[in-house]
Amino acid sequence: MKHRGSCHCGKVAIEFESDIQGGLSCNCSICSRSGAVLAFLPRDAVKVTAAPDAQTTYTFNKHVIQHKFCKTCGIKVIGEGVDPKGSQITAINLRCVEGLDLDKLPIQHFNGRAL
């Protein structure tokens, strides 16, 4: 199924094709504060549309995940990193995906605080 999403102001948009089976809720310091529910896809499977200066990147702790935020509205649409197998991935904030009912998806809880 094809999905679209965006930040609140629409300056950062995403498009991807996936059968979303569920989401991940992490309790690390940034995810617990932002309330993101994540799904992970190969980086080349997600099309991000944004002006070159529309996003800003924030990294912390081990600096392995690039958290991407809209500079205008502050919403985190995606994060980028590398999975345990070395593949480049994009973490999509499912709360930014249009028409997706998170209440109907199983949510896995991840203890990011322990890392």
N, CA, C and O atoms as a Tinker XYZ file with bonds, in Angstrom:
   460  protein
     1  N      0.834000   -1.169000    0.000000    73     2
     2  CA     0.000000    0.000000    0.000000    64     1     3
     3  C      0.889000    1.247000    0.000000    63     2     4     5
     4  O      1.904000    1.290000    0.696000    81     3
     5  N      0.511000    2.240000   -0.768000    73     3     6
     6  CA     1.259000    3.480000   -0.843000    64     5     7
     7  C      0.806000    4.416000    0.267000    63     6     8     9
     8  O     -0.390000    4.582000    0.503000    81     7
     9  N      1.777000    5.029000    0.950000    73     7    10
    10  CA     1.491000    5.945000    2.052000    64     9    11
    11  C      2.158000    7.283000    1.797000    63    10    12    13
    12  O      3.190000    7.378000    1.133000    81    11
    13  N      1.530000    8.315000    2.349000    73    11    14
    14  CA     2.079000    9.668000    2.318000    64    13    15
    15  C      1.978000   10.254000    3.709000    63    14    16    17
    16  O      1.132000    9.858000    4.510000    81    15
    17  N      2.837000   11.181000    3.975000    73    15    18
    18  CA     2.806000   11.850000    5.262000    64    17    19
    19  C      3.598000   13.132000    5.199000    63    18    20    21
    20  O      4.236000   13.439000    4.192000    81    19
    21  N      3.550000   13.879000    6.287000    73    19    22
    22  CA     4.286000   15.139000    6.330000    64    21    23
    23  C      4.373000   15.641000    7.758000    63    22    24    25
    24  O      3.736000   15.120000    8.674000    81    23
    25  N      5.186000   16.671000    7.908000    73    23    26
    26  CA     5.223000   17.402000    9.168000    64    25    27
    27  C      3.941000   18.234000    9.261000    63    26    28    29
    28  O      3.105000   18.179000    8.358000    81    27
    29  N      3.781000   18.987000   10.320000    73    27    30
    30  CA     2.560000   19.767000   10.522000    64    29    31
    31  C      2.361000   20.845000    9.457000    63    30    32    33
    32  O      1.249000   21.032000    8.963000    81    31
    33  N      3.433000   21.554000    9.103000    73    31    34
    34  CA     3.297000   22.644000    8.137000    64    33    35
    35  C      3.384000   22.177000    6.682000    63    34    36    37
    36  O      3.076000   22.942000    5.768000    81    35
    37  N      3.799000   20.929000    6.463000    73    35    38
    38  CA     3.860000   20.374000    5.117000    64    37    39
    39  C      5.152000   20.610000    4.359000    63    38    40    41
    40  O      5.266000   20.210000    3.201000    81    39
    41  N      6.131000   21.253000    4.987000    73    39    42
    42  CA     7.379000   21.535000    4.280000    64    41    43
    43  C      8.276000   20.311000    4.141000    63    42    44    45
    44  O      9.165000   20.290000    3.290000    81    43
    45  N      8.052000   19.294000    4.967000    73    43    46
    46  CA     8.778000   18.025000    4.850000    64    45    47
    47  C      7.731000   16.943000    4.621000    63    46    48    49
    48  O      6.876000   16.707000    5.475000    81    47
    49  N      7.800000   16.291000    3.477000    73    47    50
    50  CA     6.817000   15.266000    3.118000    64    49    51
    51  C      7.535000   13.956000    2.819000    63    50    52    53
    52  O      8.688000   13.939000    2.390000    81    51
    53  N      6.816000   12.857000    3.058000    73    51    54
    54  CA     7.357000   11.533000    2.756000    64    53    55
    55  C      6.347000   10.743000    1.945000    63    54    56    57
    56  O      5.141000   10.991000    1.979000    81    55
    57  N      6.894000    9.781000    1.215000    73    55    58
    58  CA     6.077000    8.861000    0.431000    64    57    59
    59  C      6.795000    7.517000    0.448000    63    58    60    61
    60  O      8.010000    7.449000    0.261000    81    59
    61  N      6.033000    6.449000    0.673000    73    59    62
    62  CA     6.638000    5.120000    0.687000    64    61    63
    63  C      5.551000    4.086000    0.440000    63    62    64    65
    64  O      4.364000    4.349000    0.629000    81    63
    65  N      5.982000    2.913000    0.017000    73    63    66
    66  CA     5.062000    1.809000   -0.214000    64    65    67
    67  C      5.433000    0.689000    0.753000    63    66    68    69
    68  O      6.557000    0.187000    0.746000    81    67
    69  N      4.457000    0.307000    1.592000    73    67    70
    70  CA     4.705000   -0.724000    2.591000    64    69    71
    71  C      3.386000   -1.186000    3.188000    63    70    72    73
    72  O      2.430000   -0.419000    3.298000    81    71
    73  N      3.356000   -2.431000    3.564000    73    71    74
    74  CA     2.241000   -2.960000    4.337000    64    73    75
    75  C      2.641000   -2.831000    5.799000    63    74    76    77
    76  O      3.333000   -3.701000    6.328000    81    75
    77  N      2.222000   -1.776000    6.449000    73    75    78
    78  CA     2.641000   -1.495000    7.818000    64    77    79
    79  C      1.988000   -2.505000    8.753000    63    78    80    81
    80  O      0.765000   -2.561000    8.876000    81    79
    81  N      2.826000   -3.301000    9.407000    73    79    82
    82  CA     2.341000   -4.362000   10.291000    64    81    83
    83  C      2.275000   -3.939000   11.750000    63    82    84    85
    84  O      1.646000   -4.616000   12.563000    81    83
    85  N      2.912000   -2.837000   12.089000    73    83    86
    86  CA     2.936000   -2.378000   13.467000    64    85    87
    87  C      3.932000   -1.257000   13.630000    63    86    88    89
    88  O      4.557000   -0.806000   12.671000    81    87
    89  N      4.066000   -0.817000   14.866000    73    87    90
    90  CA     4.985000    0.272000   15.152000    64    89    91
    91  C      5.821000   -0.041000   16.376000    63    90    92    93
    92  O      5.568000   -1.007000   17.097000    81    91
    93  N      6.811000    0.788000   16.591000    73    91    94
    94  CA     7.699000    0.633000   17.734000    64    93    95
    95  C      7.647000    1.917000   18.552000    63    94    96    97
    96  O      7.804000    3.014000   18.017000    81    95
    97  N      7.428000    1.768000   19.843000    73    95    98
    98  CA     7.448000    2.887000   20.772000    64    97    99
    99  C      8.667000    2.721000   21.667000    63    98   100   101
   100  O      8.776000    1.749000   22.414000    81    99
   101  N      9.571000    3.673000   21.582000    73    99   102
   102  CA    10.828000    3.609000   22.319000    64   101   103
   103  C     10.761000    4.565000   23.512000    63   102   104   105
   104  O     10.162000    5.637000   23.424000    81   103
   105  N     11.376000    4.171000   24.617000    73   103   106
   106  CA    11.355000    5.023000   25.799000    64   105   107
   107  C     12.667000    5.778000   26.026000    63   106   108   109
   108  O     12.924000    6.255000   27.131000    81   107
   109  N     13.499000    5.888000   24.979000    73   107   110
   110  CA    14.730000    6.665000   25.135000    64   109   111
   111  C     14.361000    8.131000   25.381000    63   110   112   113
   112  O     13.199000    8.516000   25.249000    81   111
   113  N     15.343000    8.932000   25.734000    73   111   114
   114  CA    15.066000   10.311000   26.131000    64   113   115
   115  C     14.414000   11.143000   25.026000    63   114   116   117
   116  O     13.576000   11.992000   25.329000    81   115
   117  N     14.766000   10.931000   23.767000    73   115   118
   118  CA    14.171000   11.745000   22.699000    64   117   119
   119  C     12.818000   11.195000   22.250000    63   118   120   121
   120  O     11.884000   11.965000   22.029000    81   119
   121  N     12.701000    9.882000   22.113000    73   119   122
   122  CA    11.424000    9.301000   21.667000    64   121   123
   123  C     10.327000    9.486000   22.701000    63   122   124   125
   124  O      9.183000    9.768000   22.343000    81   123
   125  N     10.655000    9.334000   23.976000    73   123   126
   126  CA     9.632000    9.503000   25.000000    64   125   127
   127  C      9.141000   10.946000   25.055000    63   126   128   129
   128  O      7.976000   11.188000   25.369000    81   127
   129  N     10.001000   11.893000   24.758000    73   127   130
   130  CA     9.585000   13.300000   24.758000    64   129   131
   131  C      8.819000   13.684000   23.496000    63   130   132   133
   132  O      7.903000   14.504000   23.548000    81   131
   133  N      9.192000   13.093000   22.365000    73   131   134
   134  CA     8.522000   13.459000   21.111000    64   133   135
   135  C      7.254000   12.647000   20.858000    63   134   136   137
   136  O      6.396000   13.077000   20.087000    81   135
   137  N      7.120000   11.485000   21.491000    73   135   138
   138  CA     5.923000   10.662000   21.309000    64   137   139
   139  C      5.862000    9.946000   19.969000    63   138   140   141
   140  O      4.788000    9.519000   19.544000    81   139
   141  N      6.990000    9.811000   19.304000    73   139   142
   142  CA     7.002000    9.158000   17.993000    64   141   143
   143  C      6.709000    7.663000   18.127000    63   142   144   145
   144  O      7.127000    7.012000   19.085000    81   143
   145  N      5.979000    7.139000   17.141000    73   143   146
   146  CA     5.789000    5.697000   16.969000    64   145   147
   147  C      6.430000    5.388000   15.624000    63   146   148   149
   148  O      6.067000    5.977000   14.606000    81   147
   149  N      7.380000    4.466000   15.621000    73   147   150
   150  CA     8.243000    4.294000   14.465000    64   149   151
   151  C      8.002000    3.003000   13.680000    63   150   152   153
   152  O      7.612000    1.978000   14.239000    81   151
   153  N      8.243000    3.083000   12.386000    73   151   154
   154  CA     8.326000    1.919000   11.499000    64   153   155
   155  C      9.623000    2.088000   10.716000    63   154   156   157
   156  O     10.005000    3.206000   10.371000    81   155
   157  N     10.295000    0.983000   10.438000    73   155   158
   158  CA    11.616000    1.033000    9.810000    64   157   159
   159  C     11.564000    0.441000    8.409000    63   158   160   161
   160  O     11.012000   -0.638000    8.193000    81   159
   161  N     12.150000    1.170000    7.459000    73   159   162
   162  CA    12.221000    0.741000    6.064000    64   161   163
   163  C     13.625000    0.985000    5.532000    63   162   164   165
   164  O     14.359000    1.814000    6.070000    81   163
   165  N     14.003000    0.266000    4.476000    73   163   166
   166  CA    15.278000    0.599000    3.826000    64   165   167
   167  C     15.253000    2.060000    3.375000    63   166   168   169
   168  O     14.224000    2.561000    2.922000    81   167
   169  N     16.379000    2.727000    3.503000    73   167   170
   170  CA    16.425000    4.161000    3.195000    64   169   171
   171  C     15.959000    4.470000    1.778000    63   170   172   173
   172  O     15.282000    5.475000    1.562000    81   171
   173  N     16.306000    3.630000    0.811000    73   171   174
   174  CA    15.913000    3.915000   -0.573000    64   173   175
   175  C     14.435000    3.637000   -0.852000    63   174   176   177
   176  O     13.961000    3.900000   -1.957000    81   175
   177  N     13.701000    3.112000    0.130000    73   175   178
   178  CA    12.263000    2.865000   -0.040000    64   177   179
   179  C     11.403000    4.057000    0.373000    63   178   180   181
   180  O     10.184000    4.038000    0.199000    81   179
   181  N     12.035000    5.091000    0.918000    73   179   182
   182  CA    11.306000    6.262000    1.401000    64   181   183
   183  C     11.735000    7.484000    0.604000    63   182   184   185
   184  O     12.915000    7.834000    0.560000    81   183
   185  N     10.761000    8.125000   -0.023000    73   183   186
   186  CA    11.028000    9.354000   -0.760000    64   185   187
   187  C     10.713000   10.527000    0.166000    63   186   188   189
   188  O      9.588000   10.669000    0.646000    81   187
   189  N     11.711000   11.354000    0.408000    73   187   190
   190  CA    11.531000   12.546000    1.235000    64   189   191
   191  C     11.545000   13.757000    0.318000    63   190   192   193
   192  O     12.468000   13.936000   -0.476000    81   191
   193  N     10.520000   14.585000    0.432000    73   191   194
   194  CA    10.436000   15.802000   -0.359000    64   193   195
   195  C     10.524000   16.990000    0.597000    63   194   196   197
   196  O      9.656000   17.190000    1.446000    81   195
   197  N     11.575000   17.760000    0.443000    73   195   198
   198  CA    11.782000   18.942000    1.280000    64   197   199
   199  C     12.826000   19.818000    0.620000    63   198   200   201
   200  O     13.737000   19.323000   -0.044000    81   199
   201  N     12.694000   21.103000    0.801000    73   199   202
   202  CA    13.739000   22.014000    0.337000    64   201   203
   203  C     15.022000   21.681000    1.096000    63   202   204   205
   204  O     14.958000   21.208000    2.231000    81   203
   205  N     16.187000   21.922000    0.489000    73   203   206
   206  CA    17.446000   21.565000    1.141000    64   205   207
   207  C     17.609000   22.131000    2.553000    63   206   208   209
   208  O     18.252000   21.512000    3.402000    81   207
   209  N     17.037000   23.291000    2.801000    73   207   210
   210  CA    17.187000   23.921000    4.115000    64   209   211
   211  C     15.947000   23.760000    5.002000    63   210   212   213
   212  O     15.834000   24.450000    6.015000    81   211
   213  N     15.015000   22.866000    4.647000    73   211   214
   214  CA    13.768000   22.715000    5.406000    64   213   215
   215  C     13.925000   21.872000    6.669000    63   214   216   217
   216  O     13.123000   21.987000    7.595000    81   215
   217  N     14.955000   21.023000    6.709000    73   215   218
   218  CA    15.143000   20.136000    7.856000    64   217   219
   219  C     16.423000   20.474000    8.606000    63   218   220   221
   220  O     17.362000   21.060000    8.068000    81   219
   221  N     16.415000   20.085000    9.849000    73   219   222
   222  CA    17.632000   20.140000   10.643000    64   221   223
   223  C     17.836000   18.766000   11.254000    63   222   224   225
   224  O     16.884000   18.000000   11.404000    81   223
   225  N     19.065000   18.455000   11.603000    73   223   226
   226  CA    19.419000   17.132000   12.122000    64   225   227
   227  C     19.928000   17.264000   13.548000    63   226   228   229
   228  O     20.687000   18.176000   13.875000    81   227
   229  N     19.494000   16.335000   14.385000    73   227   230
   230  CA    19.946000   16.299000   15.772000    64   229   231
   231  C     20.453000   14.900000   16.076000    63   230   232   233
   232  O     19.778000   13.913000   15.780000    81   231
   233  N     21.628000   14.810000   16.661000    73   231   234
   234  CA    22.165000   13.524000   17.102000    64   233   235
   235  C     22.554000   13.667000   18.570000    63   234   236   237
   236  O     22.847000   14.766000   19.040000    81   235
   237  N     22.554000   12.556000   19.280000    73   235   238
   238  CA    22.963000   12.579000   20.681000    64   237   239
   239  C     23.510000   11.213000   21.063000    63   238   240   241
   240  O     23.506000   10.291000   20.248000    81   239
   241  N     23.971000   11.081000   22.271000    73   239   242
   242  CA    24.503000    9.837000   22.820000    64   241   243
   243  C     25.614000    9.300000   21.914000    63   242   244   245
   244  O     26.691000    9.894000   21.850000    81   243
   245  N     25.376000    8.207000   21.224000    73   243   246
   246  CA    26.410000    7.586000   20.386000    64   245   247
   247  C     26.470000    8.176000   18.976000    63   246   248   249
   248  O     27.326000    7.784000   18.183000    81   247
   249  N     25.592000    9.092000   18.661000    73   247   250
   250  CA    25.552000    9.790000   17.365000    64   249   251
   251  C     25.382000    8.833000   16.184000    63   250   252   253
   252  O     25.971000    9.049000   15.125000    81   251
   253  N     24.593000    7.791000   16.357000    73   251   254
   254  CA    24.386000    6.837000   15.269000    64   253   255
   255  C     23.045000    7.041000   14.557000    63   254   256   257
   256  O     22.852000    6.541000   13.449000    81   255
   257  N     22.135000    7.760000   15.179000    73   255   258
   258  CA    20.840000    8.051000   14.552000    64   257   259
   259  C     20.761000    9.542000   14.272000    63   258   260   261
   260  O     21.025000   10.370000   15.144000    81   259
   261  N     20.396000    9.865000   13.045000    73   259   262
   262  CA    20.203000   11.261000   12.655000    64   261   263
   263  C     18.706000   11.548000   12.734000    63   262   264   265
   264  O     17.940000   11.129000   11.866000    81   263
   265  N     18.301000   12.256000   13.767000    73   263   266
   266  CA    16.899000   12.636000   13.938000    64   265   267
   267  C     16.663000   13.881000   13.087000    63   266   268   269
   268  O     17.332000   14.898000   13.267000    81   267
   269  N     15.711000   13.797000   12.162000    73   267   270
   270  CA    15.447000   14.885000   11.217000    64   269   271
   271  C     14.171000   15.620000   11.620000    63   270   272   273
   272  O     13.125000   14.999000   11.812000    81   271
   273  N     14.261000   16.936000   11.747000    73   271   274
   274  CA    13.140000   17.769000   12.160000    64   273   275
   275  C     12.877000   18.858000   11.143000    63   274   276   277
   276  O     13.804000   19.366000   10.512000    81   275
   277  N     11.613000   19.217000   10.983000    73   275   278
   278  CA    11.266000   20.366000   10.159000    64   277   279
   279  C     11.712000   21.623000   10.899000    63   278   280   281
   280  O     11.423000   21.782000   12.085000    81   279
   281  N     12.409000   22.510000   10.208000    73   279   282
   282  CA    12.889000   23.741000   10.826000    64   281   283
   283  C     11.758000   24.713000   11.138000    63   282   284   285
   284  O     11.908000   25.581000   11.997000    81   283
   285  N     10.628000   24.575000   10.451000    73   283   286
   286  CA     9.528000   25.518000   10.660000    64   285   287
   287  C      8.621000   25.095000   11.806000    63   286   288   289
   288  O      8.381000   25.875000   12.727000    81   287
   289  N      8.110000   23.858000   11.758000    73   287   290
   290  CA     7.129000   23.433000   12.773000    64   289   291
   291  C      7.716000   22.521000   13.844000    63   290   292   293
   292  O      7.061000   22.272000   14.857000    81   291
   293  N      8.929000   22.018000   13.649000    73   291   294
   294  CA     9.606000   21.220000   14.660000    64   293   295
   295  C      9.238000   19.756000   14.731000    63   294   296   297
   296  O      9.701000   19.049000   15.627000    81   295
   297  N      8.418000   19.281000   13.810000    73   295   298
   298  CA     7.969000   17.892000   13.844000    64   297   299
   299  C      9.048000   16.964000   13.282000    63   298   300   301
   300  O      9.667000   17.245000   12.256000    81   299
   301  N      9.255000   15.838000   13.996000    73   299   302
   302  CA    10.190000   14.806000   13.530000    64   301   303
   303  C      9.406000   13.854000   12.632000    63   302   304   305
   304  O      8.548000   13.109000   13.103000    81   303
   305  N      9.707000   13.887000   11.346000    73   303   306
   306  CA     9.047000   13.009000   10.386000    64   305   307
   307  C      9.824000   11.706000   10.239000    63   306   308   309
   308  O      9.231000   10.629000   10.180000    81   307
   309  N     11.153000   11.805000   10.181000    73   307   310
   310  CA    11.998000   10.619000    9.992000    64   309   311
   311  C     13.253000   10.702000   10.848000    63   310   312   313
   312  O     13.613000   11.753000   11.379000    81   311
   313  N     13.890000    9.571000   10.956000    73   311   314
   314  CA    15.243000    9.460000   11.482000    64   313   315
   315  C     15.990000    8.543000   10.533000    63   314   316   317
   316  O     15.378000    7.718000    9.853000    81   315
   317  N     17.285000    8.676000   10.481000    73   315   318
   318  CA    18.084000    7.822000    9.608000    64   317   319
   319  C     19.220000    7.207000   10.391000    63   318   320   321
   320  O     19.789000    7.833000   11.286000    81   319
   321  N     19.543000    5.976000   10.046000    73   319   322
   322  CA    20.624000    5.280000   10.729000    64   321   323
   323  C     21.010000    4.025000    9.980000    63   322   324   325
   324  O     20.723000    3.875000    8.792000    81   323
   325  N     21.660000    3.134000   10.687000    73   323   326
   326  CA    22.121000    1.866000   10.134000    64   325   327
   327  C     21.629000    0.763000   11.054000    63   326   328   329
   328  O     21.771000    0.854000   12.274000    81   327
   329  N     21.043000   -0.292000   10.464000    73   327   330
   330  CA    20.537000   -1.398000   11.279000    64   329   331
   331  C     21.690000   -2.327000   11.694000    63   330   332   333
   332  O     22.818000   -2.147000   11.235000    81   331
   333  N     21.418000   -3.309000   12.551000    73   331   334
   334  CA    22.488000   -4.202000   13.015000    64   333   335
   335  C     23.223000   -4.957000   11.902000    63   334   336   337
   336  O     24.354000   -5.398000   12.101000    81   335
   337  N     22.595000   -5.109000   10.740000    73   335   338
   338  CA    23.238000   -5.789000    9.612000    64   337   339
   339  C     24.065000   -4.849000    8.747000    63   338   340   341
   340  O     24.703000   -5.282000    7.788000    81   339
   341  N     24.053000   -3.555000    9.085000    73   339   342
   342  CA    24.821000   -2.578000    8.321000    64   341   343
   343  C     24.054000   -1.906000    7.201000    63   342   344   345
   344  O     24.638000   -1.146000    6.428000    81   343
   345  N     22.755000   -2.167000    7.093000    73   343   346
   346  CA    21.941000   -1.567000    6.039000    64   345   347
   347  C     21.444000   -0.188000    6.463000    63   346   348   349
   348  O     21.090000    0.023000    7.623000    81   347
   349  N     21.422000    0.742000    5.522000    73   347   350
   350  CA    20.904000    2.078000    5.811000    64   349   351
   351  C     19.386000    2.021000    5.886000    63   350   352   353
   352  O     18.725000    1.485000    4.996000    81   351
   353  N     18.840000    2.587000    6.971000    73   351   354
   354  CA    17.396000    2.543000    7.182000    64   353   355
   355  C     16.838000    3.931000    7.482000    63   354   356   357
   356  O     17.557000    4.846000    7.882000    81   355
   357  N     15.548000    4.048000    7.276000    73   355   358
   358  CA    14.802000    5.242000    7.649000    64   357   359
   359  C     13.742000    4.832000    8.649000    63   358   360   361
   360  O     12.981000    3.892000    8.418000    81   359
   361  N     13.698000    5.537000    9.749000    73   359   362
   362  CA    12.650000    5.344000   10.749000    64   361   363
   363  C     11.577000    6.387000   10.474000    63   362   364   365
   364  O     11.841000    7.589000   10.520000    81   363
   365  N     10.375000    5.924000   10.189000    73   363   366
   366  CA     9.269000    6.817000    9.873000    64   365   367
   367  C      8.443000    7.027000   11.126000    63   366   368   369
   368  O      8.093000    6.066000   11.812000    81   367
   369  N      8.132000    8.270000   11.427000    73   367   370
   370  CA     7.228000    8.566000   12.523000    64   369   371
   371  C      5.810000    8.310000   12.011000    63   370   372   373
   372  O      5.265000    9.105000   11.246000    81   371
   373  N      5.221000    7.194000   12.440000    73   371   374
   374  CA     3.896000    6.814000   11.946000    64   373   375
   375  C      2.817000    7.833000   12.304000    63   374   376   377
   376  O      1.759000    7.853000   11.677000    81   375
   377  N      3.066000    8.666000   13.288000    73   375   378
   378  CA     2.094000    9.712000   13.624000    64   377   379
   379  C      1.991000   10.765000   12.525000    63   378   380   381
   380  O      1.049000   11.557000   12.519000    81   379
   381  N      2.942000   10.785000   11.597000    73   379   382
   382  CA     2.932000   11.739000   10.489000    64   381   383
   383  C      2.309000   11.169000    9.219000    63   382   384   385
   384  O      2.174000   11.886000    8.227000    81   383
   385  N      1.927000    9.890000    9.233000    73   383   386
   386  CA     1.385000    9.236000    8.039000    64   385   387
   387  C     -0.115000    9.499000    7.954000    63   386   388   389
   388  O     -0.852000    9.275000    8.915000    81   387
   389  N     -0.549000    9.971000    6.808000    73   387   390
   390  CA    -1.959000   10.319000    6.585000    64   389   391
   391  C     -2.858000    9.089000    6.632000    63   390   392   393
   392  O     -2.532000    8.059000    6.042000    81   391
   393  N     -3.987000    9.191000    7.330000    73   391   394
   394  CA    -5.016000    8.160000    7.312000    64   393   395
   395  C     -4.674000    6.867000    8.033000    63   394   396   397
   396  O     -5.396000    5.881000    7.888000    81   395
   397  N     -3.608000    6.844000    8.795000    73   395   398
   398  CA    -3.194000    5.634000    9.503000    64   397   399
   399  C     -3.805000    5.635000   10.902000    63   398   400   401
   400  O     -3.655000    6.604000   11.647000    81   399
   401  N     -4.487000    4.561000   11.255000    73   399   402
   402  CA    -5.104000    4.438000   12.575000    64   401   403
   403  C     -4.171000    3.639000   13.479000    63   402   404   405
   404  O     -4.155000    2.409000   13.427000    81   403
   405  N     -3.401000    4.331000   14.302000    73   403   406
   406  CA    -2.441000    3.663000   15.177000    64   405   407
   407  C     -3.110000    2.741000   16.192000    63   406   408   409
   408  O     -2.492000    1.782000   16.656000    81   407
   409  N     -4.356000    3.017000   16.538000    73   407   410
   410  CA    -5.076000    2.167000   17.489000    64   409   411
   411  C     -5.323000    0.762000   16.948000    63   410   412   413
   412  O     -5.601000   -0.159000   17.716000    81   411
   413  N     -5.225000    0.595000   15.645000    73   411   414
   414  CA    -5.458000   -0.713000   15.028000    64   413   415
   415  C     -4.155000   -1.473000   14.762000    63   414   416   417
   416  O     -4.186000   -2.589000   14.243000    81   415
   417  N     -3.019000   -0.880000   15.112000    73   415   418
   418  CA    -1.718000   -1.516000   14.881000    64   417   419
   419  C     -1.136000   -2.033000   16.191000    63   418   420   421
   420  O     -1.262000   -1.383000   17.229000    81   419
   421  N     -0.500000   -3.200000   16.146000    73   419   422
   422  CA     0.223000   -3.634000   17.344000    64   421   423
   423  C      1.459000   -2.745000   17.526000    63   422   424   425
   424  O      2.179000   -2.447000   16.573000    81   423
   425  N      1.678000   -2.340000   18.757000    73   423   426
   426  CA     2.810000   -1.486000   19.077000    64   425   427
   427  C      3.775000   -2.254000   19.975000    63   426   428   429
   428  O      3.402000   -2.715000   21.054000    81   427
   429  N      5.006000   -2.386000   19.523000    73   427   430
   430  CA     6.056000   -3.039000   20.303000    64   429   431
   431  C      6.753000   -1.973000   21.142000    63   430   432   433
   432  O      7.085000   -0.903000   20.631000    81   431
   433  N      6.973000   -2.252000   22.410000    73   431   434
   434  CA     7.660000   -1.310000   23.290000    64   433   435
   435  C      9.127000   -1.715000   23.393000    63   434   436   437
   436  O      9.457000   -2.874000   23.646000    81   435
   437  N      9.998000   -0.723000   23.189000    73   435   438
   438  CA    11.438000   -0.963000   23.166000    64   437   439
   439  C     12.099000   -0.159000   24.276000    63   438   440   441
   440  O     11.817000    1.028000   24.443000    81   439
   441  N     12.981000   -0.807000   25.034000    73   439   442
   442  CA    13.663000   -0.153000   26.137000    64   441   443
   443  C     14.939000    0.544000   25.663000    63   442   444   445
   444  O     16.045000    0.044000   25.868000    81   443
   445  N     14.771000    1.695000   25.033000    73   443   446
   446  CA    15.910000    2.466000   24.550000    64   445   447
   447  C     16.716000    3.102000   25.665000    63   446   448   449
   448  O     17.885000    3.434000   25.469000    81   447
   449  N     16.116000    3.277000   26.824000    73   447   450
   450  CA    16.849000    3.843000   27.964000    64   449   451
   451  C     17.996000    2.943000   28.398000    63   450   452   453
   452  O     18.977000    3.413000   28.975000    81   451
   453  N     17.872000    1.652000   28.120000    73   451   454
   454  CA    18.886000    0.685000   28.565000    64   453   455
   455  C     20.135000    0.700000   27.680000    63   454   456   457
   456  O     21.147000    0.096000   28.034000    81   455
   457  N     20.072000    1.379000   26.541000    73   455   458
   458  CA    21.230000    1.390000   25.625000    64   457   459
   459  C     22.278000    2.384000   26.050000    63   458   460
   460  O     23.308000    2.515000   25.389000    81   459
